Amino acid sequence: MTDPSWEGVLRGHAASNRTAERLVTQLRGCEAAALAFCRLLERWGRGEAVPATAGGRAAALRRAADRVETALAGLEVPLTRYLLELDADRAEGRSWYLGAGAAELVEWRPVLDRAGVRACPDRVAAVYLELAVLLRALEGLSTAARLETLPDRSSLWAGLFDLRDTLLGSTVDDLRALAS
């Protein structure tokens, strides 16, 4: 494989360059927004009060949630198109990424209380968890490419379908609530 990254994996399995580029571009945006959201919360978890005021922190959480929601909204069309074109060679593949690890299972209520941010801790936990899974899935594809242990087409399809189902369902709803 000439590009040992998740982008290279998706390009390598794509039926058309245009479909691959649209998906890769949108996933890059999702990745950047997800990282920013998760890192914001992780900084608060370490006790870093940035921004300096509770109102600033609440606004930062709303902006981060809005940014992720916007990125995910733009993901639906290219991901759906990619899945249609992928045409898995068999109907049953298995997902190639793992679920949440212990590091993603965080009780956010005390962190939000300490930060002075009034947000539903259950929604924050759910969003953080799903975004961490997305980030881990993309990194897992890159690792598989570097180790030359790529998932087959059916497994790639299954994993992308699972991510789409989760991210474009309850995660978007939770993000909208956090952004409002």
C-alpha positions, 0 to 999 in steps of 0.5 A, spaced: 500 500 500 502 506 497 499 510 503 499 507 509 493 511 512 486 510 513 485 515 507 489 510 503 485 504 505 478 508 503 481 510 497 484 503 495 477 500 496 473 506 493 469 505 486 471 512 484 476 517 486 471 522 486 467 518 492 473 517 495 475 524 496 469 527 498 469 521 504 476 523 506 475 530 506 469 530 510 472 525 515 478 529 516 473 535 518 470 530 523 476 527 525 479 534 527 472 536 530 472 530 534 479 531 537 477 538 538 471 536 542 475 531 546 481 535 548 477 540 550 473 536 555 480 532 557 483 539 559 477 540 563 478 533 566 485 535 568 483 541 571 485 546 566 480 552 566 481 554 559 477 559 557 478 562 563 470 564 565 465 559 566 461 562 561 467 562 556 467 554 557 460 553 556 460 557 550 466 553 548 463 547 549 457 549 545 461 551 539 465 544 539 459 541 539 456 545 533 462 544 529 462 536 530 455 536 529 456 540 522 462 536 520 457 529 521 451 532 518 456 533 512 458 526 512 452 522 511 451 523 503 459 521 502 459 516 506 452 513 504 455 513 497 461 510 499 458 504 502 453 503 496 459 503 491 463 499 496 459 493 494 462 488 499 463 481 496 459 478 501 453 480 506 456 479 512 463 482 514 465 484 521 467 491 524 474 492 524 474 497 530 473 496 537 468 499 542 470 503 548 475 502 552 476 504 560 479 511 558 473 513 554 468 511 560 468 518 564 463 520 569 463 527 566 458 530 572 464 532 576 468 535 571 462 539 568 461 542 575 468 544 576 468 547 570 462 551 571 458 548 565 451 547 565 450 541 560 447 534 561 453 529 563 450 523 560 449 527 553 457 529 554 459 522 556 455 519 550 458 524 545 465 523 548 464 516 547 462 515 540 467 520 538 473 517 541 470 510 538 470 514 531 477 517 532 480 510 534 477 507 528 480 511 524 487 510 527 485 503 527 485 503 519 491 507 519 495 501 523 492 496 519 495 499 513 501 500 516 501 493 518 498 490 512 492 487 515 487 491 512 480 489 513 476 485 507 471 489 503 465 486 507 468 488 514 470 495 511 463 496 509 460 493 516 465 497 520 463 504 516 456 502 516 456 501 524 460 508 524 454 511 520 449 508 524 451 510 531 454 517 529 448 520 524 443 517 529 443 519 537 450 522 537 447 528 532 441 528 537 446 529 543 450 534 539 444 538 537 442 539 544 449 540 547 450 546 542 443 549 543 
